[in-house]
Amino acid sequence: MSTQEPQLPEKQKKSRTGLIIGIAIAAVVVIVAAVLIIINVVAPKSSDQANASTAKPTTVSIGVTDASQPY
């Protein structure tokens, strides 16, 4: 009578390609976001913003009524 010990199946090697691609995409997104932020901070004011600073200020009046008065 011969008895064999049970054997576990061999482990399959996991592919890390998906992980590497995910990390690469995340790195590209972070770099693009950083470049866009830097461009917006360093970029000179556009002509619309420059004209808005020299435009005449607008006066706004806020009125209030007594609570007993109709609106």
C-alpha beads as a LAMMPS data file, in Angstrom:
LAMMPS data file: protein, C-alpha beads

71 atoms
70 bonds

1 atom types
1 bond types

-500.0 500.0 xlo xhi
-500.0 500.0 ylo yhi
-500.0 500.0 zlo zhi

Masses

1 110.0

Atoms # bond

1 1 1 0.000 0.000 0.000
2 1 1 1.560 3.270 -1.042
3 1 1 0.307 6.603 0.240
4 1 1 1.111 9.866 -1.389
5 1 1 1.089 13.119 0.440
6 1 1 -1.357 15.694 -0.929
7 1 1 0.303 18.369 -3.015
8 1 1 -0.859 21.898 -3.468
9 1 1 -1.109 23.252 -6.991
10 1 1 1.700 25.553 -8.083
11 1 1 1.130 29.237 -7.526
12 1 1 0.475 31.192 -10.647
13 1 1 2.585 34.272 -11.044
14 1 1 0.466 37.387 -10.874
15 1 1 0.888 39.889 -13.618
16 1 1 1.700 43.336 -12.331
17 1 1 1.134 45.021 -15.680
18 1 1 -2.181 46.531 -14.565
19 1 1 -0.622 47.959 -11.434
20 1 1 2.270 49.476 -13.366
21 1 1 -0.093 51.012 -15.945
22 1 1 -2.270 52.447 -13.159
23 1 1 0.713 54.017 -11.427
24 1 1 1.957 55.466 -14.723
25 1 1 -1.442 57.000 -15.495
26 1 1 -1.668 58.473 -11.982
27 1 1 1.812 59.980 -12.351
28 1 1 0.894 61.569 -15.692
29 1 1 -2.318 63.026 -14.214
30 1 1 -0.402 64.524 -11.274
31 1 1 2.230 66.035 -13.582
32 1 1 -0.400 67.545 -15.905
33 1 1 -2.313 69.002 -12.940
34 1 1 0.878 70.527 -11.514
35 1 1 1.789 72.082 -14.876
36 1 1 -1.708 73.569 -15.269
37 1 1 -1.609 75.030 -11.763
38 1 1 1.837 76.532 -12.348
39 1 1 0.757 78.024 -15.684
40 1 1 -2.318 79.633 -14.091
41 1 1 -0.316 81.076 -11.192
42 1 1 2.567 82.416 -13.265
43 1 1 0.574 83.557 -16.320
44 1 1 0.093 87.326 -16.620
45 1 1 -3.389 88.769 -16.240
46 1 1 -5.540 88.633 -19.331
47 1 1 -6.807 91.841 -20.912
48 1 1 -10.270 91.303 -19.370
49 1 1 -8.828 91.231 -15.877
50 1 1 -6.631 94.252 -16.599
51 1 1 -9.627 96.236 -17.891
52 1 1 -11.751 95.221 -14.911
53 1 1 -9.248 96.725 -12.488
54 1 1 -9.407 100.124 -14.241
55 1 1 -13.209 100.114 -14.708
56 1 1 -15.420 102.460 -12.684
57 1 1 -16.693 100.725 -9.521
58 1 1 -20.440 100.032 -9.304
59 1 1 -22.378 101.181 -6.247
60 1 1 -24.907 98.683 -4.949
61 1 1 -27.624 99.698 -2.478
62 1 1 -29.259 97.130 -0.227
63 1 1 -32.652 98.064 1.121
64 1 1 -34.383 96.670 4.174
65 1 1 -37.991 96.950 5.274
66 1 1 -39.728 96.707 8.567
67 1 1 -40.997 93.195 9.345
68 1 1 -44.551 94.572 9.759
69 1 1 -44.543 96.031 6.225
70 1 1 -45.574 93.903 3.216
71 1 1 -42.809 92.886 0.894

Bonds

1 1 1 2
2 1 2 3
3 1 3 4
4 1 4 5
5 1 5 6
6 1 6 7
7 1 7 8
8 1 8 9
9 1 9 10
10 1 10 11
11 1 11 12
12 1 12 13
13 1 13 14
14 1 14 15
15 1 15 16
16 1 16 17
17 1 17 18
18 1 18 19
19 1 19 20
20 1 20 21
21 1 21 22
22 1 22 23
23 1 23 24
24 1 24 25
25 1 25 26
26 1 26 27
27 1 27 28
28 1 28 29
29 1 29 30
30 1 30 31
31 1 31 32
32 1 32 33
33 1 33 34
34 1 34 35
35 1 35 36
36 1 36 37
37 1 37 38
38 1 38 39
39 1 39 40
40 1 40 41
41 1 41 42
42 1 42 43
43 1 43 44
44 1 44 45
45 1 45 46
46 1 46 47
47 1 47 48
48 1 48 49
49 1 49 50
50 1 50 51
51 1 51 52
52 1 52 53
53 1 53 54
54 1 54 55
55 1 55 56
56 1 56 57
57 1 57 58
58 1 58 59
59 1 59 60
60 1 60 61
61 1 61 62
62 1 62 63
63 1 63 64
64 1 64 65
65 1 65 66
66 1 66 67
67 1 67 68
68 1 68 69
69 1 69 70
70 1 70 71
